Amino acid sequence: MVALAGDSYPGSILGMAKTLICCSIPVDHPDDVELGLDRARRASEDGARLVEWRVDGLAEDPDAPGLVRRLLEESPLPGIVTCRGEAEGGAWEGEQEDRLDLFRSIATADPGPGYIDFELADYQADPTVRDSVDAVITTEGGPRLILSTHDLDGRPSDLMRRVADMGDAGECSICKVVWQARSLRDNLEAFDLLRDRTKPMIALCMGEFGVMSRLLAPKFGGFLTFATLESGEETAPGQPTIRELRALHRFDSIGANTRVYGIAGWPVHASWSPLVHNAGFEQVGFDGVYVRMPIPPEWEHFKATIGAFLDHDGLDFSGMSVTMPHKEHLVRFVREAGGTLDRMSTICGAANTLVVHEDGTLEALNTDAPAALDSLVETMGIEHEALADSRIAVLGAGGVARAVVAALASSGVEVVVVNRTRDRADRLVADILEHVPDARLTVGDADLLASGGFDAFVNCTSVGAPTGPAPEASPLPEGVVLDDSITVFDTIYAEEPTPLVLEATSRGARVATGESMFVHQARRQFHAWTGTEIPLGFFEQLLQPS
């Protein structure tokens, strides 16, 4: 048997990090064995230190003992053997004695499995089964036992009883508890279980809400976290790939004192923020990790989740980016908590950055607004002070438009707001004028856009967005003059140029994109959290196609 961390936990495997990455590989048919071994080799190259052989489908094959022995013998990594029943998310439907026979047959293989994973419910249901499992575990040179429990519907009502029963089982070396997360707050309970463990433990949450538990396992001393080799090959919902763990989220650098940051929104799966901020932390040697934080759109969800994060004494929650639909919620939350708002957050009534200071006080920032100015002056080739001489049309009246209009109005720019629904544009202008009464703000229409006299057009609508209502359309009406004296700024974040960007480029206009605005606002966030400036080109390079 390959030596593994077990009862002496915390410990290491072959001198590696305390919390291990275990690649879960399903082998459902004899024809899958060679492919499974190839995946194990690739997982080892990517940085996994354990492999879980999921033999749910293979177990019923008459040749299963020999096939599993081959997996163990030829694998470059020590292994866990799991034959998961349907009741807890697996595919195995056979007789209990057949599964036990499989475990008996591989217990003395050389090398054998480091662990076998067996469900607590089956272990407790029948004393004969329990005694058989214990006999496998106590075989000389045999594997250790992971007792596990899984709930596919949500947090089990008897969670603490299950944990206690696993802890009391004398032959159990590792306690494993997994359930479907209902919200991000479920992760906090998983972290508490790890922190209060009496034995080595795996505590993970499944689904989109549970990804945090997998990424932050090292912070709370989890024995391992499960990962997959490629997206689409997950054996449980929410499993990241090994590369996502290590290259994107700096898994190997996460420790007990690592500060936690994230991007809160609904949805957040496509956000570029984890890429740039985690790379930035690595670049400057800052002990932080940045994760996605999906929070449903209602205020109650936002308030409860962020409040729980701030109250948790082990999370070290230190700040976050906030995207739609929570930017106004952030302002409300910080006000109710007695925190402070920067000027742009006050003017806009929306913020995109939360800073948690060392003394626990909160500050909300709007880095979108100054980032829009940075992008414009950079593209126009002027200094910030010269913007006041410009006349700029802003298309849209939503959250992004509010930030852009507030920034431009505060800089003395003459701004014309054009929106499909006139009354929303009127409300935006009225709201800004309450805070900037001398602003040069008016509401216009599509015909006005074609009349000339504008130095720049800023698109803050979703027209032309790949996932928007009109991905092939341009928000500018026909007749608008574009040439090298005009700047077009499309705030849409997109990997490919939008129709507006293509149109403006083809007609010789100067063009700024959502990527430029994203980079500028992200740099401001990064400085607010770390106190360190990151070179502009560093973030820009990260977003270039590989």
Backbone torsions as a table, in degrees:
resi	resn	phi	psi	omega
1	MET	NA	135.7	176.9
2	VAL	-70.8	135.0	-177.8
3	ALA	-67.8	130.2	179.9
4	LEU	-131.8	157.8	171.7
5	ALA	-63.6	138.1	-179.8
6	GLY	-148.6	-112.0	-174.7
7	ASP	-68.6	-16.8	177.9
8	SER	-86.8	7.6	-178.8
9	TYR	-54.9	143.2	0.6
10	PRO	-70.8	143.5	-177.3
11	GLY	-158.3	-156.5	-177.1
12	SER	-142.6	165.3	175.5
13	ILE	-116.3	117.5	-179.6
14	LEU	52.0	36.0	176.7
15	GLY	77.7	12.2	-175.5
16	MET	-92.8	-174.1	-172.7
17	ALA	-63.9	157.9	-174.6
18	LYS	-61.9	-49.4	178.2
19	THR	-93.7	122.0	-172.0
20	LEU	-92.3	152.8	169.4
21	ILE	-97.9	121.5	-179.9
22	CYS	-113.8	120.3	178.6
23	CYS	-87.9	121.8	-179.0
24	SER	-90.6	122.7	-174.2
25	ILE	-126.0	114.2	177.6
26	PRO	-79.0	136.2	173.9
27	VAL	-129.1	99.7	-171.4
28	ASP	-99.4	-11.4	-173.2
29	HIS	-150.4	151.3	178.0
30	PRO	-53.1	-32.7	179.4
31	ASP	-68.5	-13.7	-178.6
32	ASP	-87.0	-7.6	-173.2
33	VAL	-62.8	-49.3	-178.8
34	GLU	-62.0	-42.2	177.4
35	LEU	-63.4	-40.1	178.7
36	GLY	-61.9	-41.7	178.2
37	LEU	-65.3	-38.3	176.7
38	ASP	-63.2	-40.8	178.1
39	ARG	-64.6	-38.2	178.1
40	ALA	-63.0	-40.7	178.0
41	ARG	-64.2	-41.9	178.5
42	ARG	-67.8	-36.9	177.3
43	ALA	-63.1	-40.2	177.4
44	SER	-62.2	-42.2	178.7
45	GLU	-64.3	-33.9	179.9
46	ASP	-77.2	-15.3	176.0
47	GLY	118.7	5.2	174.6
48	ALA	-67.3	152.5	179.3
49	ARG	-121.3	-3.1	174.8
50	LEU	-144.6	156.4	171.6
51	VAL	-128.2	136.9	173.2
52	GLU	-102.0	115.8	176.3
53	TRP	-85.8	107.1	178.1
54	ARG	-89.7	101.2	-173.5
55	VAL	-107.3	31.5	-178.4
56	ASP	-52.5	-48.9	-176.8
57	GLY	-81.0	-29.1	-176.9
58	LEU	-76.0	-25.2	-169.6
59	ALA	-59.1	-28.3	-177.8
60	GLU	-82.3	-8.7	179.7
61	ASP	-72.5	138.0	180.0
62	PRO	-58.6	-27.1	-178.8
63	ASP	-93.7	10.6	-175.3
64	ALA	-53.7	-45.5	-178.6
65	PRO	-57.0	-45.5	179.9
66	GLY	-67.6	-37.3	-179.7
67	LEU	-67.4	-41.5	179.1
68	VAL	-68.2	-37.9	175.7
69	ARG	-59.5	-39.6	178.8
70	ARG	-64.2	-41.8	177.5
71	LEU	-56.8	-45.0	-178.4
72	LEU	-68.5	-40.1	-176.8
73	GLU	-70.6	-37.8	-172.9
74	GLU	-98.4	-6.4	179.6
75	SER	-69.8	139.5	175.4
76	PRO	-76.6	-7.6	-176.1
77	LEU	-124.9	147.2	171.4
78	PRO	-62.4	155.7	-169.7
79	GLY	-132.5	156.9	165.9
80	ILE	-105.5	136.3	174.2
81	VAL	-108.0	124.9	-178.1
82	THR	-128.4	130.6	172.7
83	CYS	-124.2	90.4	-167.8
84	ARG	-87.7	131.5	177.2
85	GLY	-75.1	159.2	-177.3
86	GLU	-60.7	-36.0	-175.4
87	ALA	-60.2	-24.3	-177.7
88	GLU	-119.4	28.3	170.3
89	GLY	100.4	1.7	-179.7
90	GLY	-97.4	-168.5	-177.7
91	ALA	-119.0	-1.0	-176.9
92	TRP	-74.8	132.6	-177.4
93	GLU	-128.2	12.3	-171.3
94	GLY	-82.5	-170.4	177.9
95	GLU	-81.5	143.3	-176.8
96	GLN	-57.6	-40.1	-177.5
97	GLU	-64.0	-33.1	178.2
98	ASP	-65.9	-40.1	178.3
99	ARG	-65.7	-41.3	178.5
100	LEU	-64.6	-37.9	176.7
101	ASP	-60.9	-39.2	178.0
102	LEU	-61.8	-46.3	-179.9
103	PHE	-63.6	-39.3	178.3
104	ARG	-62.2	-40.1	-174.6
105	SER	-69.7	-26.1	-178.0
106	ILE	-101.6	-7.0	-174.6
107	ALA	-60.8	-34.2	-176.5
108	THR	-106.0	14.1	176.0
109	ALA	-62.3	158.6	-179.5
110	ASP	-131.7	102.8	0.3
111	PRO	-80.3	151.0	176.2
112	GLY	-96.3	-177.3	177.1
113	PRO	-70.2	143.8	173.0
114	GLY	-68.1	-36.1	-179.5
115	TYR	-144.2	154.2	159.7
116	ILE	-114.9	145.3	179.4
117	ASP	-105.3	125.0	-178.5
118	PHE	-134.0	138.8	-175.4
119	GLU	-71.6	135.1	178.7
120	LEU	-57.7	-41.5	-176.4
121	ALA	-60.5	-43.1	179.2
122	ASP	-71.6	-35.3	-179.8
123	TYR	-63.0	-37.0	-177.4
124	GLN	-86.6	-24.4	-170.1
125	ALA	-69.9	-29.9	-173.3
126	ASP	-139.5	116.6	179.8
127	PRO	-57.2	-31.4	179.5
128	THR	-66.0	-41.8	177.3
129	VAL	-63.6	-45.5	-179.8
130	ARG	-58.7	-45.4	-179.2
131	ASP	-64.1	-36.0	179.0
132	SER	-66.9	-42.7	177.8
133	VAL	-63.4	-44.3	179.7
134	ASP	-61.1	-36.1	179.2
135	ALA	-65.6	-37.5	176.4
136	VAL	-63.9	-42.5	-175.8
137	ILE	-69.0	-34.5	-176.7
138	THR	-89.4	1.5	173.7
139	THR	-59.9	136.3	-179.6
140	GLU	-57.5	124.7	-177.7
141	GLY	76.3	9.4	-176.1
142	GLY	-78.7	178.6	-177.2
143	PRO	-78.3	166.7	169.9
144	ARG	-91.3	166.5	-174.0
145	LEU	-108.6	127.0	166.1
146	ILE	-101.0	113.1	171.7
147	LEU	-89.2	130.1	-172.3
148	SER	-131.0	155.3	173.9
149	THR	-142.2	136.6	-175.9
150	HIS	-133.0	137.1	174.7
151	ASP	-127.5	115.7	-175.4
152	LEU	-82.4	-7.9	-175.8
153	ASP	-102.1	-25.5	-177.7
154	GLY	159.2	-169.1	178.9
155	ARG	-64.3	124.3	179.1
156	PRO	-67.6	141.6	-177.7
157	SER	-65.6	-26.5	-179.8
158	ASP	-104.1	33.2	-175.6
159	LEU	-53.7	-48.9	-175.1
160	MET	-67.3	-32.7	176.2
161	ARG	-65.9	-42.1	178.8
162	ARG	-61.3	-44.4	180.0
163	VAL	-62.0	-43.2	179.7
164	ALA	-64.2	-39.7	-179.9
165	ASP	-65.1	-39.6	177.6
166	MET	-65.2	-41.1	179.2
167	GLY	-64.2	-32.3	-178.4
168	ASP	-80.9	-17.0	-178.1
169	ALA	-71.5	115.9	-171.6
170	GLY	-61.4	-34.8	-176.8
171	GLU	-87.5	-3.0	-179.2
172	CYS	-78.4	121.1	176.6
173	SER	-92.9	-34.2	-178.3
174	ILE	-131.0	128.7	172.9
175	CYS	-92.2	132.9	-179.5
176	LYS	-129.1	123.7	178.8
177	VAL	-131.6	129.1	-176.3
178	VAL	-139.2	133.8	175.3
179	TRP	-146.0	161.0	179.3
180	GLN	-74.2	120.5	-178.6
181	ALA	-73.5	139.1	176.8
182	ARG	-96.4	-22.6	177.4
183	SER	-160.4	173.1	177.6
184	LEU	-60.9	-24.5	-176.9
185	ARG	-66.4	-22.5	176.2
186	ASP	-60.6	-32.5	179.1
187	ASN	-59.6	-35.4	-177.4
188	LEU	-64.4	-36.2	178.0
189	GLU	-69.5	-37.4	175.4
190	ALA	-61.0	-40.3	178.3
191	PHE	-64.6	-39.3	178.7
192	ASP	-64.0	-39.7	177.9
193	LEU	-60.8	-42.8	178.6
194	LEU	-64.0	-43.3	-177.5
195	ARG	-64.5	-34.4	-175.6
196	ASP	-98.7	12.6	-174.3
197	ARG	-61.4	148.5	172.4
198	THR	-106.0	-12.9	174.7
199	LYS	-135.4	164.6	171.0
200	PRO	-51.9	142.1	-171.7
201	MET	-143.3	147.1	167.3
202	ILE	-115.1	118.6	178.5
203	ALA	-130.7	112.4	-173.8
204	LEU	-137.4	152.3	174.9
205	CYS	-114.1	143.6	-177.9
206	MET	-96.2	162.3	175.7
207	GLY	87.4	178.9	-177.5
208	GLU	-59.1	-39.7	-179.0
209	PHE	-70.2	-19.3	-175.0
210	GLY	-95.3	-0.1	-176.2
211	VAL	-59.8	-35.2	179.4
212	MET	-54.7	-39.3	-177.8
213	SER	-63.9	-31.2	179.6
214	ARG	-76.3	-39.8	-178.1
215	LEU	-72.4	-35.8	-173.0
216	LEU	-99.6	11.7	178.5
217	ALA	-52.9	-39.3	-179.8
218	PRO	-64.7	-28.4	-177.7
219	LYS	-65.6	-30.6	-175.8
220	PHE	-111.5	11.5	172.9
221	GLY	79.9	25.9	175.7
222	GLY	-60.7	143.0	-179.3
223	PHE	-63.1	-42.4	178.2
224	LEU	-156.2	168.0	167.5
225	THR	-130.0	145.9	-178.4
226	PHE	-91.4	142.3	177.7
227	ALA	-139.8	164.9	177.3
228	THR	-115.2	158.9	-179.3
229	LEU	-73.9	-44.1	-178.8
230	GLU	-134.5	149.8	173.5
231	SER	-60.3	140.0	-177.5
232	GLY	96.6	-9.1	-179.7
233	GLU	-109.1	17.0	-175.4
234	GLU	-63.7	141.6	172.6
235	THR	-96.3	-4.1	174.2
236	ALA	-152.7	144.9	-177.3
237	PRO	-64.8	132.3	178.0
238	GLY	100.7	-5.3	179.3
239	GLN	-65.6	125.6	173.5
240	PRO	-79.5	169.1	171.6
241	THR	-81.6	162.2	177.6
242	ILE	-59.6	-41.2	-178.9
243	ARG	-66.1	-36.2	176.6
244	GLU	-63.7	-40.4	178.2
245	LEU	-62.4	-50.8	-168.7
246	ARG	-86.9	-49.0	-175.0
247	ALA	-81.3	-38.5	-177.2
248	LEU	-86.2	-43.4	-171.8
249	HIS	-108.0	8.7	172.1
250	ARG	56.6	40.9	-174.3
251	PHE	-54.1	-40.4	-176.4
252	ASP	-68.1	-17.5	-177.7
253	SER	-98.0	-6.4	-175.7
254	ILE	-77.8	130.1	178.2
255	GLY	-137.6	-173.2	-174.9
256	ALA	-60.7	-28.6	-176.1
257	ASN	-100.5	6.0	-179.2
258	THR	-64.8	132.2	177.8
259	ARG	-82.5	144.6	-175.1
260	VAL	-109.6	130.1	176.5
261	TYR	-129.3	170.4	178.8
262	GLY	-172.7	179.3	177.0
263	ILE	-115.8	115.5	-178.4
264	ALA	-101.0	129.8	178.4
265	GLY	179.0	-175.2	179.0
266	TRP	-152.8	98.3	5.7
267	PRO	-92.7	173.7	177.9
268	VAL	-134.4	4.9	-172.0
269	HIS	-65.1	-23.6	-176.9
270	ALA	-99.8	5.5	-175.3
271	SER	-64.2	140.8	174.9
272	TRP	-82.3	-10.9	-169.8
273	SER	-60.8	-42.7	178.5
274	PRO	-58.7	-36.8	179.7
275	LEU	-61.0	-51.3	-173.2
276	VAL	-75.3	-41.2	-175.0
277	HIS	-73.0	-40.4	176.8
278	ASN	-64.7	-39.3	176.1
279	ALA	-65.3	-36.6	177.0
280	GLY	-64.6	-43.3	176.7
281	PHE	-58.0	-43.0	179.1
282	GLU	-63.0	-42.4	-176.1
283	GLN	-62.1	-40.2	-175.4
284	VAL	-100.6	1.3	179.1
285	GLY	72.8	34.7	-179.2
286	PHE	-94.7	132.5	-176.6
287	ASP	-83.0	78.1	-179.9
288	GLY	-143.5	160.8	174.1
289	VAL	-139.5	144.8	-173.4
290	TYR	-123.6	124.2	-173.3
291	VAL	-128.5	161.9	174.8
292	ARG	-78.8	139.4	-177.8
293	MET	-129.5	82.3	179.5
294	PRO	-70.2	121.5	-179.8
295	ILE	-128.4	121.9	179.0
296	PRO	-53.5	159.1	-164.7
297	PRO	-69.9	-17.0	-174.4
298	GLU	-72.7	147.9	178.3
299	TRP	-56.3	-40.6	-176.6
300	GLU	-60.3	-40.4	178.3
301	HIS	-63.8	-44.9	-178.6
302	PHE	-62.8	-49.2	-177.6
303	LYS	-60.4	-47.2	-177.5
304	ALA	-65.2	-41.0	-176.6
305	THR	-69.7	-50.6	-177.5
306	ILE	-67.3	-37.1	176.3
307	GLY	-61.2	-42.3	179.0
308	ALA	-66.1	-39.6	177.9
309	PHE	-61.5	-43.8	-179.0
310	LEU	-67.5	-34.0	-177.0
311	ASP	-79.4	-20.3	-175.7
312	HIS	-70.8	124.6	-171.2
313	ASP	-81.9	-2.6	178.6
314	GLY	-117.0	-7.6	-173.6
315	LEU	-75.8	-31.0	-175.2
316	ASP	57.0	43.7	177.8
317	PHE	-69.5	119.4	-168.0
318	SER	-122.3	-2.0	178.2
319	GLY	158.8	168.9	178.7
320	MET	-161.4	156.7	166.0
321	SER	-88.2	151.2	-179.8
322	VAL	-132.4	126.7	176.7
323	THR	-117.8	-175.4	-176.8
324	MET	-60.3	142.0	6.7
325	PRO	-105.0	32.4	-168.2
326	HIS	-108.3	7.5	-176.2
327	LYS	-65.6	-39.0	176.3
328	GLU	-72.7	-33.7	176.5
329	HIS	-61.0	-37.3	-179.8
330	LEU	-63.2	-43.0	177.6
331	VAL	-59.7	-46.3	179.8
332	ARG	-62.1	-43.4	-177.7
333	PHE	-62.5	-46.9	-177.3
334	VAL	-66.6	-38.9	177.1
335	ARG	-61.7	-46.2	-178.4
336	GLU	-66.8	-26.3	179.3
337	ALA	-86.0	0.6	179.4
338	GLY	79.0	19.7	179.4
339	GLY	-85.9	-170.1	-176.9
340	THR	-117.6	154.3	176.3
341	LEU	-118.6	142.0	171.8
342	ASP	-76.5	171.2	-172.4
343	ARG	-60.8	-42.3	-176.7
344	MET	-68.2	-35.1	175.9
345	SER	-64.0	-37.9	178.8
346	THR	-66.9	-45.5	-179.1
347	ILE	-64.9	-45.1	-175.9
348	CYS	-78.4	-26.4	-171.5
349	GLY	72.4	17.6	-178.1
350	ALA	-148.9	148.2	179.2
351	ALA	-139.1	155.4	179.9
352	ASN	-122.1	6.1	-176.3
353	THR	-142.1	129.9	172.4
354	LEU	-110.8	130.6	174.1
355	VAL	-114.9	126.2	174.6
356	VAL	-104.2	109.6	-176.3
357	HIS	-76.3	165.5	-176.0
358	GLU	-56.8	-32.1	-179.5
359	ASP	-86.2	4.7	177.6
360	GLY	91.5	-7.7	178.6
361	THR	-72.6	153.9	-174.7
362	LEU	-110.4	147.5	175.5
363	GLU	-139.3	132.1	176.3
364	ALA	-105.8	132.8	-179.9
365	LEU	-123.0	150.6	169.6
366	ASN	-113.5	98.0	179.7
367	THR	-89.2	-8.9	175.7
368	ASP	-63.7	-42.4	-174.9
369	ALA	-62.3	-56.0	178.2
370	PRO	-65.0	-29.0	177.9
371	ALA	-64.9	-36.3	176.9
372	ALA	-62.6	-41.6	177.2
373	LEU	-64.3	-43.4	178.8
374	ASP	-56.9	-44.9	-178.2
375	SER	-65.2	-40.6	-178.3
376	LEU	-66.9	-50.7	-176.0
377	VAL	-66.9	-33.6	177.3
378	GLU	-62.7	-43.5	-177.7
379	THR	-76.6	-36.2	179.9
380	MET	-76.6	-16.1	179.4
381	GLY	72.4	36.4	-178.8
382	ILE	-129.4	170.3	173.3
383	GLU	-85.5	160.7	-178.8
384	HIS	-57.2	-38.4	-177.1
385	GLU	-62.4	-29.0	-176.6
386	ALA	-76.4	-11.8	179.2
387	LEU	-60.6	-29.8	-177.2
388	ALA	-60.8	-17.9	178.8
389	ASP	-88.6	4.8	-172.7
390	SER	-101.5	155.5	171.3
391	ARG	-119.0	120.0	-170.7
392	ILE	-129.3	134.9	175.9
393	ALA	-97.4	131.2	177.1
394	VAL	-112.9	122.6	-179.1
395	LEU	-97.6	119.5	-179.9
396	GLY	117.6	162.8	180.0
397	ALA	-143.1	20.9	178.9
398	GLY	-87.6	-158.5	-174.9
399	GLY	-63.2	-43.6	179.5
400	VAL	-65.3	-42.4	179.2
401	ALA	-60.2	-38.6	179.1
402	ARG	-60.5	-44.1	180.0
403	ALA	-64.4	-43.6	-178.6
404	VAL	-65.9	-46.6	-178.7
405	VAL	-64.4	-41.3	179.1
406	ALA	-61.3	-42.8	-179.6
407	ALA	-65.8	-45.1	-179.1
408	LEU	-66.3	-44.2	-178.9
409	ALA	-62.3	-39.4	180.0
410	SER	-69.2	-18.4	179.0
411	SER	-95.9	5.4	176.8
412	GLY	84.2	9.9	-179.5
413	VAL	-73.5	144.7	170.5
414	GLU	-80.2	118.8	-173.0
415	VAL	-120.0	132.4	172.9
416	VAL	-114.5	122.3	-178.9
417	VAL	-98.8	126.4	179.6
418	VAL	-123.3	124.7	-179.9
419	ASN	-140.1	151.1	-179.7
420	ARG	-58.0	-38.4	177.3
421	THR	-104.2	112.0	-172.2
422	ARG	-60.7	-39.8	-173.8
423	ASP	-66.7	-29.0	176.7
424	ARG	-68.5	-39.1	176.7
425	ALA	-64.5	-40.9	178.6
426	ASP	-61.6	-42.0	-179.6
427	ARG	-65.7	-41.4	179.6
428	LEU	-59.7	-49.4	-178.6
429	VAL	-61.4	-42.8	-179.3
430	ALA	-63.7	-40.7	-179.5
431	ASP	-64.2	-42.3	180.0
432	ILE	-67.5	-39.4	-178.6
433	LEU	-65.2	-24.5	176.4
434	GLU	-62.5	-33.3	-177.5
435	HIS	-99.0	-26.0	179.8
436	VAL	-128.4	75.0	-170.7
437	PRO	-63.4	-24.0	-179.8
438	ASP	-94.4	12.2	-179.0
439	ALA	-66.8	147.6	177.7
440	ARG	-95.8	82.6	-174.1
441	LEU	-122.5	132.9	174.5
442	THR	-140.8	166.5	175.3
443	VAL	-109.2	133.1	179.8
444	GLY	-124.6	-172.9	177.6
445	ASP	-131.7	-179.2	-176.1
446	ALA	-61.2	-36.9	-179.6
447	ASP	-62.6	-35.8	-179.2
448	LEU	-64.9	-32.7	-179.5
449	LEU	-60.7	-33.5	-177.2
450	ALA	-86.6	-2.3	-175.9
451	SER	-80.8	-11.2	178.1
452	GLY	90.6	177.8	177.1
453	GLY	89.2	5.3	179.2
454	PHE	-100.1	139.9	175.3
455	ASP	-88.0	-23.9	-178.1
456	ALA	-156.5	151.1	172.1
457	PHE	-119.8	130.2	179.4
458	VAL	-118.2	116.0	178.1
459	ASN	-89.3	117.7	176.4
460	CYS	-117.3	16.7	176.3
461	THR	-94.2	176.0	176.8
462	SER	-94.7	5.6	179.3
463	VAL	-66.9	123.8	-177.4
464	GLY	96.3	-9.0	177.9
465	ALA	-71.2	141.3	-178.1
466	PRO	-57.1	-33.1	-179.6
467	THR	-104.5	10.1	-177.7
468	GLY	-86.6	-174.6	-176.0
469	PRO	-73.5	-20.8	-176.8
470	ALA	-141.7	71.6	-173.4
471	PRO	-65.6	-19.5	-178.5
472	GLU	-98.6	2.0	-172.3
473	ALA	-101.4	162.2	172.8
474	SER	-109.7	140.2	179.6
475	PRO	-75.5	-14.2	179.7
476	LEU	-83.8	132.2	178.2
477	PRO	-71.8	163.1	176.1
478	GLU	-63.8	147.8	177.6
479	GLY	99.0	-9.8	178.0
480	VAL	-73.6	128.7	-179.2
481	VAL	-82.8	127.4	176.0
482	LEU	-127.6	129.3	176.0
483	ASP	-153.8	-169.0	-174.1
484	ASP	-72.6	-2.1	175.6
485	SER	-93.0	-6.1	-174.6
486	ILE	-110.4	141.2	173.1
487	THR	-107.8	132.6	175.4
488	VAL	-115.2	125.0	-177.9
489	PHE	-120.4	110.9	177.2
490	ASP	-103.1	113.7	-174.2
491	THR	-80.1	-1.5	179.0
492	ILE	-66.2	132.8	173.3
493	TYR	-86.7	119.6	-179.4
494	ALA	-152.1	143.0	179.0
495	GLU	-69.2	-34.9	178.9
496	GLU	-105.9	151.9	178.6
497	PRO	-58.4	137.3	177.7
498	THR	-76.4	163.6	176.6
499	PRO	-54.5	-37.0	178.5
500	LEU	-65.6	-43.3	179.3
501	VAL	-64.3	-41.4	178.4
502	LEU	-64.0	-42.9	179.6
503	GLU	-63.3	-48.2	-177.8
504	ALA	-64.2	-41.3	-179.9
505	THR	-63.5	-43.3	-177.7
506	SER	-65.9	-23.4	-178.5
507	ARG	-100.6	8.2	171.8
508	GLY	88.0	5.7	179.7
509	ALA	-73.5	157.5	171.9
510	ARG	-79.5	137.8	-169.4
511	VAL	-127.2	132.3	168.8
512	ALA	-117.7	146.7	-176.2
513	THR	-120.1	171.4	175.9
514	GLY	-61.3	-28.9	177.5
515	GLU	-61.6	-41.4	179.0
516	SER	-61.9	-46.4	179.6
517	MET	-63.7	-41.4	179.1
518	PHE	-58.9	-46.6	-178.1
519	VAL	-62.5	-44.1	-178.9
520	HIS	-64.6	-42.5	-179.1
521	GLN	-70.7	-34.2	179.9
522	ALA	-66.7	-38.5	178.4
523	ARG	-62.8	-39.0	178.3
524	ARG	-67.1	-40.1	175.8
525	GLN	-61.4	-47.1	-177.4
526	PHE	-57.8	-42.8	179.1
527	HIS	-66.2	-39.2	-179.6
528	ALA	-63.0	-33.4	-178.5
529	TRP	-85.7	-37.9	-171.1
530	THR	-107.3	-18.1	-174.1
531	GLY	74.7	11.1	-175.7
532	THR	-120.9	136.1	174.4
533	GLU	-82.0	135.0	175.0
534	ILE	-106.7	134.7	-179.0
535	PRO	-57.6	138.6	-179.1
536	LEU	-55.9	-42.5	-176.5
537	GLY	-65.7	-23.9	-179.0
538	PHE	-65.2	-49.2	178.3
539	PHE	-66.4	-41.0	-179.2
540	GLU	-60.5	-40.9	-179.0
541	GLN	-64.0	-35.8	-179.7
542	LEU	-62.4	-29.5	-175.6
543	LEU	-90.6	-1.5	178.5
544	GLN	-73.8	142.7	178.0
545	PRO	-58.2	138.2	-178.6
546	SER	-79.8	NA	NA
